Amino acid sequence: MARRLGGSAVPVVIEFTAPKGTTSIDRGSWDGWGVDSRTLTYVTIPTTVESIGEFAFYKSSALVKVSIPNSVKSIGNNAFSECIALEEAAIPTSVESIGFNAFFGCRSLEKVAIPTSVESIGDHTFCQCRSLEKVAIPTSVKSIGQGAFLGCSALLKVTIPASVKLIGPKAFMSCQALVEVAALGSVESIGWEVFYGCRSLVKVTIPASVKCVGYSAFRDCRTLVGVTVPGSVESIGNNAFRNCRALVGVTIPTSVESIGAEAFYGCFALVKVTIPTSVKAIGQGAFFGCSALVEVAIPLNSVESIRPEAFENCHTDLVLTLGEVADIDAPNRFPEINGVVRCATLVHKLPGAAGCCVVRCFWPASTVELPKQFPYDAPTHAATEPGLPTLVDGTGIVQPLQLQTLAGDEYLVHGCWGKGPVAHPDFKSLAAEQHPEALGNVGSWDVLLHNTDVATHTLDLAAVGDMLVRGEVDLGEPVLVIWTELEDTETTDERSDESAAAAGSKRARGDASETTQLEEDGRSPKRQLPEPAP
């Protein structure tokens, strides 16, 4: 029965009640009832109806409210699609399924209650419901279809219960007012473009069930500040966080094996990234245009592929920290990153060394491959001849400690730094082991740092190593001076002063004498240092 508003060219049905005995309403029902569904304003569906079929109220542009009885079990595809005036839809607990596009384009719809009887939300069910501010997804729902809430530009917050195992592509795409996703169910994958264009999204919690962050999953989420990727994630897809301009930090767990192309493209605020040893591949342009990015840690020994432009157009001070390498030409494995300054911990196994010399080395930005350096052997690049310079290609220092006694005797002590880099805990034992005859009695001598007057029984090798790397120690002078313990009763300070003065005087006399003799022979002055004992 219909109650009409007269006097208009196109009669408007103010209220309509479907005939008694009706069990379903579909697109063809209106012709049989002699009603133009486009004129409907209020509709009452009788309790005999069990299904609202496909396109039942399609483009009923005047429809403001519909009362769905508790007898209805299903709402078909496009049932209320493009009902642009519909403000409210109360879905009863009897409804078990909602078809795709069911409320597509209901741009006046402000609220909707999804009952606990519903197990799935179909593709594009609430797509383009631009006035929808809030939606409660019940714990009965197991899947959310493709584009289910796409373009719901007024939606502020959504909580996805743990019952949800699947979220389809573009499910919340372009929800521009969405600030927070309180939970993401127990999904294994965040699909294609799920939150693409959610420009107000500040916070999202990725559950531990997720194994893949899909293509453009959070692309253009311009206010997203931080993301913690759980240890379950194995891959970060192409464009996953592209243009997340406020993203300051991201934690990549050791479960991730690949970072897709342009995954963090244009993340202007990203300052630092640590890539774990599990990552085997870094895609093309993965961090392209991250203009604030100054430090990226890449374990060079575990990465198998770095695609072109992965770190192009980043901060001019960007340094790629490559971890521990065995030879100085290691970065040549990936010419794609030659245009960026690279830094690595170079480990040297030197002959006769009690351990390793670990040195922090820098490779300058260059578009050409660095040649292998000679005369240093690969892969250790240990010197092949005695007396070779300790400066390797100008990019790093391989520096054993030089010791000098009051008598002018000089010794080299290798292996003062272990892996990590961590200073060797017992420098004097190293010296005694490598030069047992001269320095074997560790209790008979102390050390005096070059250009200081402080004698000490211990040595902060880590501090000395930092001085070497920073170039604060003159390579032409002994790093340490050995001060031999005297048998008189002078104070330590007085003996230290005398030792330093004596060492300087001895060195000056020795240098002058040696220089004179070498000039007479036509040779350049050069001090010969004994190697450690085998």
Secondary structure, DSSP 8 states (H G I E B T S, - for coil): -EEEE-SSSS-EEEEEE--TT--EE-TTHHHHHT--GGGEEEEE--TT--EE-TTTTTT-TT--EEE--TT--EE-TTTTTT-TT--EEE--TT--EE-TTTTTT-TT--EEE--TT--EE-TTTTTT-TT--EEE--TT--EE-TTTTTT-TT--EEEE-TT--EE-TTTTTT-TT--EEEEETT-SEE-TTTTTT-TT--EE---TT--EE-TTTTTT-TT--EEE--TT--EE-TTTTTT-TT--EEE--TT--EE-TTTTTT-TT--EEE--TT--EE-TTTTTT-TT--EEE--TTT--EE-TTTTTT--TT-EEEEEEESSTTGGGG-GGGTTSEEEEEEEE--TT-SS-EEEEEEE---SS-----TTB-TTT--BSSTT--SEETTTEE---EEEE-TTS-EEEE---EETTTEE-S-HHHHHHHHSHHHH--GGGEEEEETT---EES---HHHHHHHHHHT-S-TTS-SEEEEE--SS---HHHHHHHHHHHHHHHHHHHHHHHHHHHHHHT------------
